[in-house]
Amino acid sequence: MSSEPAVVFQGVAKRFGARRVLESLDVAIAPGEVFVIIGPSGTGKSVTLKLASGQLFPTAGSVRLLGRDLGDCDARELAALRRRVGFLFQSGALLGWKTLAENVALPLAARDRLPPDAIARRVAAALAEVGLADAGDLLPAEVSGGMVKRAAFARAIIEDPEVLFFDEPTSGLDPVMSRTVDGLIAQVGRARGAACVVVTHDLAGALRYADRIGFLDRGRFLQVATPEQLLRNPVPEVRAFLEAQSMEVGNVR
């Protein structure tokens, strides 16, 4: 595993017109680390994720992904970098007219030009890894929201990415399925040695599986800490967030 950080933000600011979203954002995320971004709504969490994955570019500062400054990359270099990452969207973003297996196969079918039997083997292995070994022939409308999220997870890992990005992976799920998806992030990401960057409102889940948590507010990380450190010594804004969600150490670790 490389010793170079998988994702680095250095002095990153992002504005949309006159509206400031991020200001002086600094963080480095290591290979294999599960880094979770939490904070109040509207504080730039999803924008941070899009900057890290090269979907947006900073107004100031730099973002490095897998050793490359995204601002220095041309379209071809960006496309090559994006093949080394996986992204799980909040909705799952599956195509309704394709089966779960066909959805999972999309990155391979579009880019790798593998023979059909090789694609089928890799898709079957990815579906089995997320607990959907017998569901590949079903359409998204025929399965639960949790199964849609797990299929989207399988699609995100199908090309064995070095970085995985998750945008609200447990949004809309019941508590039991939320914990299932939490377990996948911890187990599958770590088993593959991938850095995992997770945006979530689900603090209870984050405290269970994160290596570090960054609390984003007013365009900056007010605190970046391990779950234990975050609970023991939160800054006032983090304490208010914890109290609003009624978090206690004994309930989550």
DRENPA-3360 file (N, C-alpha, C; in nm, 2 decimals, always signed):
BEGIN
1 = MSSEPAVV = +0.08/-0.12/+0.00/+0.00/+0.00/+0.00/+0.09/+0.12/+0.00 ~ +0.05/+0.22/-0.08/+0.13/+0.35/-0.09/+0.12/+0.42/+0.04 ~ +0.24/+0.49/+0.07/+0.24/+0.57/+0.19/+0.19/+0.71/+0.16 ~ +0.17/+0.75/+0.03/+0.12/+0.88/+0.00/-0.03/+0.89/+0.03 ~ -0.08/+1.00/+0.08/-0.22/+1.01/+0.10/-0.30/+0.99/-0.02 ~ -0.42/+0.93/+0.00/-0.51/+0.90/-0.12/-0.58/+1.03/-0.16 ~ -0.62/+1.12/-0.07/-0.68/+1.24/-0.10/-0.62/+1.35/-0.01 ~ -0.59/+1.46/-0.07/-0.54/+1.58/+0.01/-0.61/+1.71/-0.04;
9 = FQGVAKRF = -0.66/+1.78/+0.06/-0.71/+1.91/+0.04/-0.61/+2.01/+0.11 ~ -0.57/+2.11/+0.03/-0.48/+2.21/+0.08/-0.53/+2.35/+0.05 ~ -0.58/+2.42/+0.16/-0.62/+2.55/+0.14/-0.74/+2.57/+0.05 ~ -0.83/+2.47/+0.05/-0.93/+2.47/-0.06/-1.05/+2.56/-0.02 ~ -1.09/+2.64/-0.12/-1.21/+2.73/-0.11/-1.29/+2.70/-0.23 ~ -1.42/+2.71/-0.21/-1.52/+2.69/-0.32/-1.63/+2.79/-0.31 ~ -1.65/+2.86/-0.42/-1.76/+2.96/-0.42/-1.84/+2.93/-0.55 ~ -1.97/+2.96/-0.54/-2.06/+2.96/-0.65/-2.11/+3.10/-0.66;
17 = GARRVLES = -2.05/+3.18/-0.76/-2.08/+3.32/-0.76/-2.04/+3.39/-0.64 ~ -2.13/+3.46/-0.57/-2.09/+3.53/-0.45/-2.11/+3.44/-0.33 ~ -2.16/+3.32/-0.34/-2.19/+3.24/-0.23/-2.07/+3.15/-0.19 ~ -2.02/+3.17/-0.07/-1.90/+3.09/-0.03/-1.95/+2.97/+0.04 ~ -1.90/+2.85/-0.01/-1.94/+2.72/+0.04/-1.82/+2.67/+0.13 ~ -1.70/+2.67/+0.08/-1.59/+2.62/+0.16/-1.48/+2.73/+0.17 ~ -1.40/+2.73/+0.28/-1.30/+2.83/+0.29/-1.18/+2.76/+0.37 ~ -1.06/+2.76/+0.32/-0.94/+2.71/+0.38/-0.96/+2.57/+0.44;
25 = LDVAIAPG = -1.00/+2.48/+0.35/-1.02/+2.34/+0.39/-0.89/+2.26/+0.38 ~ -0.85/+2.20/+0.48/-0.72/+2.12/+0.48/-0.75/+1.99/+0.55 ~ -0.71/+1.88/+0.47/-0.71/+1.75/+0.53/-0.64/+1.65/+0.44 ~ -0.58/+1.55/+0.50/-0.52/+1.44/+0.42/-0.58/+1.31/+0.46 ~ -0.62/+1.23/+0.37/-0.68/+1.10/+0.40/-0.59/+0.99/+0.35 ~ -0.56/+0.89/+0.43/-0.46/+0.79/+0.40/-0.52/+0.67/+0.33 ~ -0.44/+0.60/+0.25/-0.49/+0.48/+0.19/-0.55/+0.38/+0.30 ~ -0.66/+0.32/+0.27/-0.72/+0.23/+0.37/-0.79/+0.29/+0.48;
33 = EVFVIIGP = -0.79/+0.43/+0.49/-0.86/+0.49/+0.60/-1.01/+0.51/+0.57 ~ -1.09/+0.50/+0.67/-1.24/+0.54/+0.65/-1.25/+0.67/+0.72 ~ -1.27/+0.77/+0.63/-1.29/+0.91/+0.68/-1.43/+0.96/+0.66 ~ -1.49/+1.00/+0.76/-1.64/+1.04/+0.76/-1.65/+1.19/+0.77 ~ -1.73/+1.25/+0.69/-1.76/+1.39/+0.70/-1.90/+1.41/+0.75 ~ -1.92/+1.48/+0.86/-2.05/+1.51/+0.92/-2.06/+1.66/+0.94 ~ -2.18/+1.70/+0.98/-2.20/+1.84/+1.01/-2.34/+1.88/+0.97 ~ -2.38/+2.00/+1.01/-2.52/+2.05/+0.98/-2.55/+2.05/+0.83;
41 = SGTGKSVT = -2.67/+2.05/+0.79/-2.71/+2.05/+0.65/-2.67/+2.19/+0.59 ~ -2.63/+2.18/+0.46/-2.60/+2.30/+0.39/-2.46/+2.36/+0.42 ~ -2.37/+2.28/+0.48/-2.24/+2.33/+0.51/-2.13/+2.29/+0.41 ~ -2.17/+2.22/+0.30/-2.07/+2.19/+0.20/-2.02/+2.05/+0.20 ~ -2.09/+1.96/+0.27/-2.04/+1.82/+0.27/-2.04/+1.75/+0.13 ~ -2.15/+1.76/+0.06/-2.15/+1.70/-0.07/-2.06/+1.77/-0.17 ~ -2.04/+1.90/-0.16/-1.95/+1.98/-0.24/-1.81/+1.93/-0.22 ~ -1.77/+1.90/-0.09/-1.64/+1.85/-0.05/-1.62/+1.71/-0.12;
49 = LKLASGQL = -1.72/+1.63/-0.12/-1.71/+1.50/-0.18/-1.69/+1.51/-0.34 ~ -1.76/+1.60/-0.40/-1.75/+1.62/-0.54/-1.61/+1.68/-0.58 ~ -1.56/+1.77/-0.49/-1.42/+1.82/-0.51/-1.32/+1.71/-0.50 ~ -1.33/+1.62/-0.40/-1.24/+1.51/-0.38/-1.24/+1.41/-0.50 ~ -1.35/+1.40/-0.56/-1.36/+1.30/-0.67/-1.35/+1.36/-0.81 ~ -1.32/+1.49/-0.81/-1.30/+1.55/-0.94/-1.42/+1.59/-1.02 ~ -1.54/+1.59/-0.95/-1.66/+1.63/-1.02/-1.67/+1.78/-1.02 ~ -1.61/+1.85/-0.92/-1.60/+1.99/-0.92/-1.45/+2.03/-0.89;
57 = FPTAGSVR = -1.42/+2.16/-0.91/-1.29/+2.20/-0.89/-1.29/+2.32/-0.80 ~ -1.18/+2.34/-0.72/-1.19/+2.45/-0.62/-1.17/+2.58/-0.68 ~ -1.22/+2.68/-0.61/-1.20/+2.82/-0.65/-1.06/+2.87/-0.62 ~ -1.01/+2.81/-0.51/-0.87/+2.84/-0.46/-0.82/+2.71/-0.39 ~ -0.69/+2.70/-0.38/-0.63/+2.59/-0.32/-0.62/+2.47/-0.42 ~ -0.58/+2.35/-0.36/-0.56/+2.24/-0.45/-0.62/+2.11/-0.39 ~ -0.66/+2.02/-0.47/-0.71/+1.89/-0.43/-0.62/+1.79/-0.51 ~ -0.56/+1.70/-0.43/-0.48/+1.59/-0.49/-0.56/+1.46/-0.47;
65 = LLGRDLGD = -0.57/+1.38/-0.57/-0.63/+1.25/-0.57/-0.53/+1.15/-0.62 ~ -0.50/+1.05/-0.54/-0.40/+0.94/-0.58/-0.27/+1.00/-0.63 ~ -0.22/+1.11/-0.57/-0.10/+1.17/-0.61/-0.10/+1.27/-0.72 ~ -0.22/+1.30/-0.77/-0.23/+1.39/-0.88/-0.31/+1.51/-0.84 ~ -0.26/+1.63/-0.88/-0.33/+1.76/-0.85/-0.44/+1.76/-0.96 ~ -0.57/+1.76/-0.92/-0.68/+1.75/-1.01/-0.69/+1.87/-1.10 ~ -0.64/+1.99/-1.05/-0.64/+2.11/-1.13/-0.54/+2.11/-1.24 ~ -0.44/+2.02/-1.24/-0.34/+2.01/-1.34/-0.38/+1.90/-1.45;
73 = CDARELAA = -0.49/+1.83/-1.43/-0.52/+1.71/-1.51/-0.60/+1.76/-1.63 ~ -0.57/+1.70/-1.75/-0.65/+1.73/-1.86/-0.77/+1.62/-1.86 ~ -0.85/+1.63/-1.96/-0.97/+1.54/-1.96/-0.93/+1.39/-1.96 ~ -0.83/+1.36/-2.04/-0.79/+1.22/-2.04/-0.73/+1.17/-1.91 ~ -0.65/+1.25/-1.84/-0.60/+1.22/-1.71/-0.71/+1.20/-1.61 ~ -0.80/+1.29/-1.61/-0.92/+1.28/-1.52/-0.99/+1.16/-1.54 ~ -1.02/+1.12/-1.67/-1.09/+0.99/-1.69/-1.01/+0.87/-1.64 ~ -0.88/+0.88/-1.65/-0.80/+0.76/-1.60/-0.81/+0.76/-1.45;
81 = LRRRVGFL = -0.80/+0.88/-1.38/-0.81/+0.88/-1.24/-0.95/+0.83/-1.19 ~ -1.05/+0.87/-1.26/-1.19/+0.83/-1.22/-1.21/+0.68/-1.23 ~ -1.13/+0.61/-1.31/-1.14/+0.47/-1.32/-1.08/+0.40/-1.20 ~ -1.00/+0.48/-1.12/-0.94/+0.42/-1.00/-1.02/+0.45/-0.87 ~ -1.14/+0.51/-0.89/-1.23/+0.54/-0.78/-1.36/+0.48/-0.80 ~ -1.44/+0.46/-0.69/-1.58/+0.42/-0.70/-1.66/+0.52/-0.63 ~ -1.79/+0.53/-0.67/-1.88/+0.63/-0.61/-2.01/+0.57/-0.59 ~ -2.06/+0.58/-0.46/-2.20/+0.53/-0.43/-2.28/+0.66/-0.41;
89 = FQSGALLG = -2.38/+0.68/-0.50/-2.46/+0.80/-0.49/-2.57/+0.78/-0.39 ~ -2.63/+0.89/-0.34/-2.73/+0.89/-0.24/-2.85/+0.80/-0.28 ~ -2.89/+0.81/-0.40/-3.01/+0.74/-0.45/-2.98/+0.60/-0.49 ~ -2.85/+0.56/-0.51/-2.81/+0.44/-0.57/-2.79/+0.45/-0.72 ~ -2.87/+0.53/-0.78/-2.85/+0.57/-0.93/-2.85/+0.45/-1.01 ~ -2.93/+0.35/-0.99/-2.94/+0.23/-1.08/-3.03/+0.26/-1.19 ~ -3.01/+0.20/-1.31/-3.10/+0.21/-1.42/-3.21/+0.11/-1.40 ~ -3.34/+0.17/-1.41/-3.45/+0.09/-1.37/-3.48/-0.02/-1.47;
97 = WKTLAENV = -3.44/-0.01/-1.60/-3.47/-0.11/-1.70/-3.37/-0.22/-1.71 ~ -3.26/-0.21/-1.62/-3.16/-0.31/-1.62/-3.17/-0.39/-1.49 ~ -3.13/-0.52/-1.49/-3.13/-0.60/-1.37/-3.02/-0.55/-1.28 ~ -3.02/-0.60/-1.16/-2.91/-0.56/-1.07/-2.77/-0.60/-1.12 ~ -2.76/-0.72/-1.18/-2.64/-0.77/-1.24/-2.59/-0.68/-1.35 ~ -2.69/-0.64/-1.44/-2.66/-0.55/-1.55/-2.61/-0.42/-1.50 ~ -2.67/-0.37/-1.40/-2.63/-0.24/-1.34/-2.48/-0.25/-1.29 ~ -2.46/-0.36/-1.21/-2.32/-0.37/-1.16/-2.22/-0.39/-1.27;
105 = ALPLAARD = -2.26/-0.45/-1.38/-2.16/-0.47/-1.49/-2.13/-0.35/-1.57 ~ -2.21/-0.24/-1.56/-2.20/-0.12/-1.64/-2.06/-0.07/-1.66 ~ -1.98/-0.05/-1.55/-1.85/+0.01/-1.57/-1.76/-0.09/-1.65 ~ -1.77/-0.22/-1.63/-1.69/-0.31/-1.70/-1.73/-0.32/-1.85 ~ -1.86/-0.32/-1.87/-1.91/-0.33/-2.01/-1.87/-0.20/-2.09 ~ -1.87/-0.09/-2.02/-1.85/+0.04/-2.09/-1.70/+0.06/-2.12 ~ -1.61/+0.01/-2.04/-1.47/+0.05/-2.05/-1.37/-0.06/-2.07 ~ -1.40/-0.18/-2.01/-1.29/-0.28/-2.00/-1.29/-0.38/-2.12;
113 = RLPPDAIA = -1.40/-0.39/-2.19/-1.40/-0.47/-2.31/-1.37/-0.62/-2.27 ~ -1.41/-0.66/-2.16/-1.39/-0.80/-2.12/-1.49/-0.89/-2.19 ~ -1.45/-1.02/-2.20/-1.55/-1.11/-2.26/-1.66/-1.13/-2.16 ~ -1.78/-1.16/-2.22/-1.90/-1.17/-2.13/-1.89/-1.27/-2.01 ~ -1.82/-1.38/-2.03/-1.81/-1.47/-1.92/-1.72/-1.41/-1.81 ~ -1.62/-1.34/-1.84/-1.53/-1.27/-1.74/-1.61/-1.17/-1.66 ~ -1.69/-1.09/-1.74/-1.77/-0.99/-1.67/-1.87/-1.06/-1.58 ~ -1.94/-1.16/-1.62/-2.03/-1.23/-1.54/-1.97/-1.28/-1.41;
121 = RRVAAALA = -1.85/-1.34/-1.42/-1.78/-1.39/-1.30/-1.75/-1.27/-1.20 ~ -1.71/-1.16/-1.25/-1.67/-1.05/-1.16/-1.80/-0.99/-1.10 ~ -1.91/-0.98/-1.18/-2.03/-0.93/-1.13/-2.09/-1.02/-1.02 ~ -2.08/-1.15/-1.04/-2.13/-1.25/-0.94/-2.05/-1.24/-0.81 ~ -1.92/-1.22/-0.82/-1.84/-1.21/-0.70/-1.87/-1.08/-0.63 ~ -1.89/-0.97/-0.70/-1.92/-0.84/-0.63/-2.06/-0.85/-0.57 ~ -2.16/-0.91/-0.63/-2.29/-0.92/-0.57/-2.29/-1.01/-0.45 ~ -2.21/-1.12/-0.45/-2.19/-1.21/-0.34/-2.13/-1.13/-0.22;
129 = EVGLADAG = -2.03/-1.04/-0.25/-1.96/-0.97/-0.15/-2.05/-0.88/-0.07 ~ -2.16/-0.83/-0.13/-2.25/-0.74/-0.06/-2.38/-0.81/-0.02 ~ -2.38/-0.95/-0.03/-2.50/-1.03/+0.02/-2.61/-1.03/-0.08 ~ -2.58/-1.02/-0.21/-2.69/-1.03/-0.31/-2.67/-1.14/-0.42 ~ -2.61/-1.25/-0.37/-2.57/-1.35/-0.47/-2.69/-1.41/-0.55 ~ -2.81/-1.41/-0.49/-2.92/-1.46/-0.56/-3.02/-1.36/-0.62 ~ -2.97/-1.23/-0.62/-3.06/-1.13/-0.66/-3.03/-1.06/-0.80 ~ -2.93/-1.11/-0.87/-2.88/-1.05/-0.98/-2.98/-1.03/-1.10;
137 = DLLPAEVS = -3.07/-1.12/-1.11/-3.17/-1.12/-1.22/-3.29/-1.03/-1.19 ~ -3.30/-0.97/-1.07/-3.41/-0.88/-1.04/-3.39/-0.74/-1.08 ~ -3.50/-0.67/-1.11/-3.49/-0.53/-1.14/-3.49/-0.44/-1.02 ~ -3.44/-0.32/-1.02/-3.44/-0.23/-0.90/-3.58/-0.21/-0.84 ~ -3.68/-0.21/-0.93/-3.82/-0.19/-0.87/-3.87/-0.31/-0.80 ~ -3.80/-0.43/-0.82/-3.85/-0.55/-0.75/-3.78/-0.58/-0.62 ~ -3.69/-0.49/-0.58/-3.62/-0.51/-0.45/-3.63/-0.39/-0.36 ~ -3.59/-0.41/-0.24/-3.60/-0.31/-0.13/-3.49/-0.20/-0.16;
145 = GGMVKRAA = -3.51/-0.09/-0.09/-3.42/+0.02/-0.09/-3.28/-0.02/-0.05 ~ -3.28/-0.11/+0.05/-3.15/-0.16/+0.10/-3.07/-0.24/+0.00 ~ -3.15/-0.32/-0.07/-3.09/-0.40/-0.18/-3.04/-0.31/-0.29 ~ -3.11/-0.21/-0.32/-3.07/-0.11/-0.43/-2.93/-0.05/-0.38 ~ -2.92/-0.01/-0.26/-2.80/+0.05/-0.21/-2.68/-0.05/-0.21 ~ -2.71/-0.18/-0.18/-2.61/-0.28/-0.18/-2.56/-0.31/-0.33 ~ -2.66/-0.31/-0.42/-2.62/-0.33/-0.56/-2.54/-0.21/-0.61 ~ -2.57/-0.09/-0.57/-2.49/+0.02/-0.60/-2.35/+0.01/-0.54;
153 = FARAIIED = -2.34/-0.04/-0.43/-2.21/-0.07/-0.36/-2.13/-0.16/-0.45 ~ -2.20/-0.27/-0.49/-2.13/-0.37/-0.57/-2.08/-0.30/-0.70 ~ -2.16/-0.22/-0.76/-2.11/-0.15/-0.88/-1.99/-0.06/-0.85 ~ -1.99/+0.01/-0.73/-1.88/+0.10/-0.70/-1.75/+0.02/-0.68 ~ -1.75/-0.11/-0.64/-1.63/-0.18/-0.62/-1.59/-0.27/-0.73 ~ -1.67/-0.28/-0.84/-1.65/-0.38/-0.94/-1.51/-0.36/-1.01 ~ -1.46/-0.24/-1.02/-1.33/-0.22/-1.08/-1.21/-0.22/-0.98 ~ -1.24/-0.27/-0.86/-1.14/-0.27/-0.75/-1.07/-0.13/-0.73;
161 = PEVLFFDE = -1.15/-0.03/-0.69/-1.10/+0.10/-0.68/-1.01/+0.12/-0.56 ~ -0.92/+0.22/-0.57/-0.83/+0.26/-0.47/-0.89/+0.36/-0.37 ~ -1.00/+0.43/-0.41/-1.07/+0.52/-0.33/-1.22/+0.50/-0.35 ~ -1.30/+0.50/-0.24/-1.44/+0.48/-0.25/-1.51/+0.61/-0.19 ~ -1.60/+0.67/-0.26/-1.67/+0.78/-0.22/-1.82/+0.74/-0.19 ~ -1.87/+0.78/-0.08/-2.01/+0.75/-0.04/-2.09/+0.88/-0.01 ~ -2.20/+0.90/-0.08/-2.28/+1.02/-0.05/-2.41/+0.97/+0.02 ~ -2.42/+1.00/+0.15/-2.53/+0.96/+0.23/-2.57/+0.81/+0.21;
169 = PTSGLDPV = -2.48/+0.71/+0.23/-2.51/+0.58/+0.20/-2.63/+0.51/+0.27 ~ -2.67/+0.56/+0.39/-2.78/+0.50/+0.46/-2.90/+0.59/+0.45 ~ -2.91/+0.69/+0.37/-3.02/+0.78/+0.36/-3.14/+0.69/+0.31 ~ -3.26/+0.71/+0.39/-3.38/+0.64/+0.35/-3.39/+0.50/+0.39 ~ -3.29/+0.45/+0.46/-3.29/+0.31/+0.51/-3.34/+0.30/+0.65 ~ -3.40/+0.18/+0.68/-3.43/+0.16/+0.82/-3.31/+0.13/+0.90 ~ -3.31/+0.13/+1.04/-3.19/+0.12/+1.12/-3.12/-0.01/+1.10 ~ -3.19/-0.12/+1.08/-3.12/-0.25/+1.06/-3.04/-0.25/+0.93;
177 = MSRTVDGL = -3.11/-0.20/+0.82/-3.04/-0.20/+0.69/-2.92/-0.10/+0.69 ~ -2.94/+0.01/+0.77/-2.84/+0.11/+0.78/-2.71/+0.05/+0.84 ~ -2.73/-0.03/+0.94/-2.61/-0.10/+1.00/-2.55/-0.20/+0.91 ~ -2.63/-0.26/+0.82/-2.58/-0.35/+0.72/-2.49/-0.28/+0.63 ~ -2.53/-0.16/+0.58/-2.45/-0.08/+0.49/-2.33/-0.03/+0.56 ~ -2.34/+0.01/+0.68/-2.22/+0.05/+0.76/-2.12/-0.06/+0.77 ~ -2.17/-0.18/+0.79/-2.07/-0.29/+0.80/-2.00/-0.32/+0.67 ~ -2.07/-0.30/+0.55/-2.01/-0.31/+0.42/-1.90/-0.21/+0.40;
185 = IAQVGRAR = -1.92/-0.09/+0.44/-1.82/+0.02/+0.43/-1.70/-0.02/+0.51 ~ -1.72/-0.06/+0.63/-1.60/-0.10/+0.71/-1.53/-0.22/+0.66 ~ -1.61/-0.33/+0.63/-1.55/-0.46/+0.59/-1.49/-0.46/+0.45 ~ -1.58/-0.42/+0.36/-1.53/-0.43/+0.22/-1.43/-0.33/+0.18 ~ -1.44/-0.20/+0.23/-1.34/-0.10/+0.21/-1.21/-0.14/+0.26 ~ -1.21/-0.19/+0.39/-1.08/-0.22/+0.45/-1.02/-0.35/+0.39 ~ -1.10/-0.45/+0.36/-1.05/-0.57/+0.30/-0.98/-0.54/+0.16 ~ -1.03/-0.44/+0.09/-0.97/-0.41/-0.04/-0.86/-0.30/-0.02;
193 = GAACVVVT = -0.84/-0.25/+0.10/-0.73/-0.15/+0.12/-0.76/-0.01/+0.06 ~ -0.89/+0.01/+0.03/-0.93/+0.14/-0.03/-0.96/+0.24/+0.07 ~ -0.92/+0.37/+0.04/-0.96/+0.48/+0.13/-1.11/+0.50/+0.10 ~ -1.18/+0.52/+0.21/-1.33/+0.54/+0.20/-1.36/+0.68/+0.26 ~ -1.42/+0.76/+0.17/-1.46/+0.90/+0.22/-1.62/+0.90/+0.22 ~ -1.67/+0.92/+0.33/-1.82/+0.91/+0.35/-1.88/+1.04/+0.40 ~ -1.98/+1.09/+0.33/-2.06/+1.20/+0.38/-2.19/+1.14/+0.43 ~ -2.23/+1.17/+0.56/-2.34/+1.11/+0.62/-2.40/+1.21/+0.73;
201 = HDLAGALR = -2.53/+1.19/+0.75/-2.59/+1.25/+0.87/-2.61/+1.15/+0.98 ~ -2.57/+1.02/+0.95/-2.59/+0.91/+1.04/-2.47/+0.90/+1.13 ~ -2.47/+0.98/+1.24/-2.36/+0.99/+1.33/-2.34/+0.86/+1.40 ~ -2.45/+0.79/+1.44/-2.44/+0.67/+1.52/-2.36/+0.57/+1.44 ~ -2.39/+0.56/+1.31/-2.31/+0.47/+1.22/-2.17/+0.51/+1.21 ~ -2.15/+0.64/+1.18/-2.01/+0.69/+1.17/-1.92/+0.66/+1.29 ~ -1.98/+0.67/+1.40/-1.90/+0.64/+1.52/-1.86/+0.50/+1.54 ~ -1.93/+0.41/+1.47/-1.90/+0.27/+1.48/-1.79/+0.23/+1.38;
209 = YADRIGFL = -1.78/+0.29/+1.26/-1.69/+0.24/+1.16/-1.58/+0.33/+1.12 ~ -1.59/+0.46/+1.16/-1.49/+0.56/+1.11/-1.36/+0.54/+1.18 ~ -1.25/+0.57/+1.10/-1.12/+0.58/+1.16/-1.10/+0.73/+1.21 ~ -1.15/+0.82/+1.13/-1.15/+0.96/+1.17/-1.28/+1.02/+1.12 ~ -1.32/+1.13/+1.19/-1.44/+1.20/+1.16/-1.41/+1.35/+1.15 ~ -1.45/+1.41/+1.04/-1.43/+1.55/+1.02/-1.56/+1.63/+1.03 ~ -1.57/+1.72/+1.13/-1.69/+1.79/+1.15/-1.68/+1.92/+1.07 ~ -1.77/+1.93/+0.96/-1.76/+2.04/+0.87/-1.87/+2.15/+0.91;
217 = DRGRFLQV = -1.83/+2.27/+0.92/-1.93/+2.38/+0.95/-1.87/+2.51/+0.91 ~ -1.95/+2.59/+0.84/-1.91/+2.72/+0.79/-1.79/+2.71/+0.70 ~ -1.78/+2.61/+0.62/-1.68/+2.60/+0.52/-1.54/+2.54/+0.57 ~ -1.53/+2.50/+0.70/-1.41/+2.45/+0.75/-1.43/+2.33/+0.83 ~ -1.33/+2.25/+0.85/-1.34/+2.14/+0.95/-1.31/+2.20/+1.09 ~ -1.41/+2.21/+1.17/-1.39/+2.26/+1.30/-1.32/+2.16/+1.39 ~ -1.34/+2.03/+1.36/-1.27/+1.93/+1.44/-1.25/+1.80/+1.35 ~ -1.13/+1.75/+1.35/-1.10/+1.62/+1.28/-1.04/+1.53/+1.39;
225 = ATPEQLLR = -1.10/+1.42/+1.42/-1.06/+1.34/+1.53/-1.11/+1.19/+1.52 ~ -1.06/+1.10/+1.59/-1.11/+0.97/+1.60/-1.25/+0.98/+1.67 ~ -1.33/+0.87/+1.65/-1.46/+0.88/+1.72/-1.45/+0.90/+1.87 ~ -1.35/+0.83/+1.93/-1.33/+0.84/+2.08/-1.29/+0.98/+2.12 ~ -1.20/+1.04/+2.04/-1.16/+1.18/+2.07/-1.28/+1.28/+2.05 ~ -1.36/+1.25/+1.95/-1.47/+1.34/+1.92/-1.57/+1.34/+2.03 ~ -1.59/+1.22/+2.09/-1.69/+1.21/+2.20/-1.64/+1.26/+2.33 ~ -1.51/+1.25/+2.35/-1.45/+1.29/+2.48/-1.43/+1.44/+2.49;
233 = NPVPEVRA = -1.39/+1.50/+2.38/-1.35/+1.64/+2.38/-1.40/+1.72/+2.26 ~ -1.53/+1.72/+2.24/-1.59/+1.79/+2.12/-1.58/+1.94/+2.14 ~ -1.56/+2.01/+2.03/-1.57/+2.16/+2.03/-1.72/+2.19/+2.05 ~ -1.75/+2.31/+2.09/-1.89/+2.35/+2.12/-1.99/+2.31/+2.01 ~ -1.95/+2.34/+1.89/-2.05/+2.31/+1.78/-2.07/+2.16/+1.76 ~ -1.96/+2.08/+1.78/-1.98/+1.94/+1.77/-2.06/+1.89/+1.89 ~ -2.04/+1.94/+2.01/-2.12/+1.90/+2.13/-2.27/+1.93/+2.10 ~ -2.30/+2.04/+2.04/-2.44/+2.07/+2.02/-2.50/+1.97/+1.92;
241 = FLEAQSME = -2.42/+1.93/+1.82/-2.46/+1.83/+1.72/-2.48/+1.69/+1.78 ~ -2.39/+1.66/+1.87/-2.40/+1.53/+1.94/-2.52/+1.53/+2.03 ~ -2.54/+1.64/+2.10/-2.66/+1.64/+2.20/-2.79/+1.64/+2.12 ~ -2.79/+1.70/+2.00/-2.91/+1.70/+1.92/-2.95/+1.55/+1.88 ~ -2.84/+1.47/+1.86/-2.87/+1.33/+1.82/-2.86/+1.24/+1.93 ~ -2.85/+1.29/+2.06/-2.85/+1.21/+2.18/-2.75/+1.10/+2.18 ~ -2.63/+1.13/+2.14/-2.52/+1.04/+2.13/-2.46/+1.02/+2.27 ~ -2.43/+0.89/+2.30/-2.35/+0.86/+2.42/-2.25/+0.75/+2.38;
249 = VGNVR = -2.13/+0.76/+2.44/-2.03/+0.66/+2.41/-2.08/+0.52/+2.42 ~ -2.15/+0.49/+2.53/-2.19/+0.35/+2.55/-2.29/+0.30/+2.45 ~ -2.35/+0.39/+2.38/-2.45/+0.35/+2.28/-2.40/+0.31/+2.14 ~ -2.27/+0.36/+2.12/-2.23/+0.35/+1.98/-2.09/+0.27/+1.96 ~ -2.02/+0.25/+2.07/-1.89/+0.18/+2.05/-1.89/+0.05/+2.13;
% end
